[in-house]
Amino acid sequence: MRTLGLLLICLLQLSCTGQTLEKINGVSFVASREKAVQAHVDALTKIHANHAAIMPFGFIRTIESPEIIFDTDRQWFGETRKGAKQYIQLLQKNGVKVMVKPQIWIWRGEFTGTLKMNSEEDWKTLENSYDRFILNYAALAEETKADLLCIGTELEQFVKNRPDYWKGLIKRIRDVYKGKLTYAANWDEYPRTPFWEALDYIGIDAYFPLSEAKTPTVAELRSGWKPWKEKMARLSKEKGKPVLFTEFGYRSMDYTAKKPWLVDRNEENVNLVAQVNAQKAIFSEFWDEEWFAGGYVWKWFIQHDRSGGVEDNRFTPQNKPAQEVIKEFYKTF
């Protein structure tokens, strides 16, 4: 009987270990003009992705405007509530879990982290507008039983200047949505985010500078990760929350790890090896860590056959060697 008991304990430990190591192997499923169809999801499941971030959008006219415009007939299908719901349901039908990640776009691509009002009246207007925006998608997340909801993306000045609003907002969201919550803090913002205790994951858009080399090696990149990784591990332990990369990825270009957040139209040479090495390094450094929950590759277009390719220097890994790297690591975990 003692031997049987020890065997059962071992089996339970193995089971628990397996649950701990199961990661969120996600992609950021980019909103499109059109409905998603089965072929679009087939391309995603072939790389063994088990999660997708669905990103409906709200728009702000200027960096100082307090009104968020969303769910209108002028938006692309995938940017609306109806489109997000269609994407979610098709993904779920294929066994892919979903994070609903509503995002804001400011005219001319102004960085959302600098969104800041000039008067108390405008702050109140922005807060009321953001309530309508995010609670609309919290209701959608609850309706579709999505696994996660991201309550905001890279909104540092909004968070810094109105912390009480955000703490109250989290309570209002939890009244609507019963699943897990995170917030997508920018790579240099997350240590100052004041409400991690109220969420389920420490969400980070992981565009950390790692190397100034034109084509950094995997070893160089892993070395570059070490100081950043130590800080994340300490915060995870301090807050008692796992770290989730709400976005991660690298452009297929020279110097890809120097300023990984760049979304400009620069003409840096295509460098497929640099993108491959950067993907290998991030997987090797993080996916074995118990305090790390996983992440969502930036970014994955639904029209797979027409996306990326070996002459493209943008973020998507589609139809590039980096796609095979992601496939192999996602298969392992």
PyMOL commands that set and color helices and strands:
alter all, ss='L'
color gray80, all
select helices_A, chain A and resi 2-21+38-45+77-79+81-93+107-109+112-114+120-144+156-161+163-176+190-192+196-198+218-239+272-286+304-306+321-332
alter helices_A, ss='H'
color red, helices_A
select strands_A, chain A and resi 24-30+51-54+57-60+69-70+97-100+103-106+148-153+180-186+202-205+243-248+292-301
alter strands_A, ss='S'
color yellow, strands_A
deselect
rebuild
show_as cartoon
